[in-house]
Amino acid sequence: MAPPRSAFDASPSRGRTQWPGKAGSTGALTWNPVTLVRRRFQAWWQARLPLADSITLTQRNVYILPTWPGFTLGATLLVLLVASINYQLNLGYLLTFLLAGSAVVGMHVCHGTLRGMTMNLIAPDAQYTGASAVIGINLVSGRRSVRHGIGMRVLETSKEAPQRHKATPQRVKAAPHWVWTDVPAQGSCTVHVAFKPERRGLHRVPTLTAETRFPLGTFRVWTVWRPAAQVLVYPAPEPHPPPLPAGEPRAGAAQATHLHATGEYDGVRAYRRGDPLKLVVWKKAAKADELVSRDAQQAQQFELWLDLAHTGLADTEHKLSRLCAWVLEADKRSLDYGLRLPGLEIKPASGIAHKKRSLQALALC
């Protein structure tokens, strides 16, 4: 991750320091000092929240503040009250206190929409780098009335460094993606939010937030939740990898079976009834009208090893990306394959469990 840049940006075109985002800046930053302070406070505050995969919302972790429409309503009520006092308008008093009472009732209803609800995390499955990981949240309500207008999203991360962008005529900040739902009375519902991890490895599920402005929109009630679960991110498979490497002779084998660079066996025979599907050469079957199978006796004389040192690449991430593509290709062909990484060797095998173990080793390498 690149270190944060200075909040000031010297414009070469004007020869003076400019604030980020001002007109005439050729390299405006996405952050300003106010945003920087806000995000650092947000990081400090979030670090004090406990990690839990299940949370029950109470008065201690549910927050409420007026919205801009709420402030506008308050200013309007103040004007109505002053006018009613000045002109001694009984109907003005009635309207003022009726609206004020409605706002107070709406505040209690809004706060009660989240208070008492339980949120349970459904941990996301492992994903590949660059793909979106979907997080499931189960919302449980024990109240006898429906909870309306509850939104959830991934809270904006506070550890991202500001980035420099090329000058554009206009940049519009992307709006946060909310998922809205209603929780039935004494029931539950499930919502799904997504985030995109940019690096391989084991990542903690990002901080989540839930919000509601029901019923009047004059108050915003929200909570912040830090799940303890983690998601494993595999390397992104190479889009167009080379063929699988040649097999290595087994130790103590009487003779080595030659293997083409395409990773296919030389020894094939006509398909026999009862042959396992993993021995069928589907590429040859697609070109001809008959099925052929690999010779199982010859197949026992060599092993397919996927070695990090034999990928032919210099960059480590590109090596892992190629190995990931080879693992998926070998599993697709139902081949037995082994994996060699620095300090780790996984013996040849096949199946879903072996595939997950290999991909996990690549993710944590």
Secondary structure, DSSP 4 states (H G I P E B T S, - for coil): -PPPPPS-EEETTTTEEE-TT-TT-SS-BS--HHHHHHHHHHHHHHHTSPB-SEEE--TTT-EEEE-HHHHHHHHHHHHHHHHHHHHT-HHHHHHHHHHHHHHHHHHHHHHHHHTT-EEEEEPPPPEETTSPEEEEEEEE--SSSPEEEEEEEEPPPS-PPP-B----S---PPPP--EEEEEPTT-EEEEEEEE---SSEEEEPPPEEEEE-TTTSSEEEEEEEB---EEEEEPPPPSSPPPPPPPEEPTT-SSPPPB-TTS-BS-EEE--TT--GGGB-HHHHHHSSS-EEE-HHHHTTEEEEEEGGGS--SSHHHHHHHHHHHHHHHHHTT--EEEEETTEEEEEE-SHHHHHHHHHHHHT-
